[in-house]
Amino acid sequence: MGKTLQVFYEGRVQGVGFRYTARRVAAGYDVAGYVRNLPDGRVELVASGDDEEVDGFLQGVRESELAGHMATEEVGEIGKPAGLRGFEIRF
């Protein structure tokens, strides 16, 4: 079984290497998706894959050096966006 999660992070999450760290953590998991900064100061992350891989990836982000920068994390399940391959930073 698989899932696609959309996560919004708030806090001091822009300008601290969040996107690059998320991409580095993603390299250790079999997930597809992207991470990007939003104009309102949040970061959006979309991750798709097997349940265990997606859950492990998000836990890896939580346990990374980003932990101190995240004030809130809002997670929701979405349908898989078309064309997801690999994990990328979107600008």
C-alpha positions as CSV (number, residue, x, y, z in Angstrom):
1,M,0.0,0.0,0.0
2,G,1.2,3.5,-0.6
3,K,0.3,7.1,0.3
4,T,1.0,10.7,-0.5
5,L,1.3,13.2,2.2
6,Q,1.4,17.0,2.0
7,V,3.1,18.6,5.0
8,F,3.2,22.3,5.9
9,Y,5.9,23.4,8.3
10,E,5.8,26.7,10.2
11,G,8.4,28.4,12.3
12,R,11.9,29.7,11.2
13,V,11.9,27.3,8.3
14,Q,13.1,29.5,5.5
15,G,16.7,30.6,5.1
16,V,18.0,27.7,7.3
17,G,18.7,25.1,4.7
18,F,15.3,23.3,5.2
19,R,14.9,22.3,1.5
20,Y,18.4,21.0,1.1
21,T,18.2,19.1,4.4
22,A,14.9,17.6,3.4
23,R,16.3,16.5,0.1
24,R,19.3,14.9,1.8
25,V,17.1,13.0,4.2
26,A,14.9,11.9,1.3
27,A,17.9,10.3,-0.3
28,G,17.8,7.6,2.4
29,Y,14.2,6.6,1.6
30,D,12.3,5.3,-1.4
31,V,10.1,8.4,-1.7
32,A,9.1,10.7,-4.5
33,G,8.0,14.3,-4.1
34,Y,9.2,17.8,-3.6
35,V,9.9,20.6,-1.0
36,R,9.4,24.3,-1.6
37,N,9.2,27.6,0.2
38,L,5.8,29.3,0.2
39,P,5.3,33.1,0.0
40,D,3.7,33.1,3.5
41,G,6.9,31.9,5.2
42,R,5.9,28.2,5.4
43,V,7.6,25.3,3.7
44,E,5.5,22.7,1.8
45,L,6.7,19.1,1.5
46,V,5.0,16.4,-0.6
47,A,6.1,12.8,-0.1
48,S,4.8,9.8,-1.9
49,G,5.7,6.1,-1.5
50,D,5.1,3.0,0.6
51,D,3.6,3.8,4.0
52,E,6.8,2.8,5.9
53,E,9.1,4.8,3.6
54,V,7.0,8.0,3.8
55,D,6.6,7.7,7.6
56,G,10.3,7.0,8.0
57,F,11.2,10.0,5.8
58,L,9.0,12.4,7.8
59,Q,10.4,11.1,11.0
60,G,13.9,11.6,9.6
61,V,13.0,15.2,8.9
62,R,11.7,15.6,12.4
63,E,14.9,14.2,13.9
64,S,17.2,16.2,11.7
65,E,19.0,19.5,12.5
66,L,15.8,21.2,11.4
67,A,13.9,20.1,14.6
68,G,14.6,23.3,16.4
69,H,13.3,25.5,13.5
70,M,9.9,23.8,13.2
71,A,7.1,25.3,15.4
72,T,4.2,23.4,13.8
73,E,3.8,20.6,11.3
74,E,0.4,20.1,9.6
75,V,0.1,16.7,7.8
76,G,-2.6,15.7,5.4
77,E,-3.1,12.9,2.9
78,I,-3.6,13.9,-0.7
79,G,-3.9,12.1,-4.1
80,K,-0.6,11.6,-5.8
81,P,0.3,14.5,-8.1
82,A,1.1,13.5,-11.7
83,G,4.7,13.2,-12.7
84,L,6.4,12.7,-9.4
85,R,9.8,11.2,-9.9
86,G,12.6,11.4,-7.4
87,F,12.6,14.0,-4.7
88,E,13.3,17.6,-5.7
89,I,13.5,21.1,-4.5
90,R,11.0,23.3,-6.3
91,F,11.6,27.1,-6.6
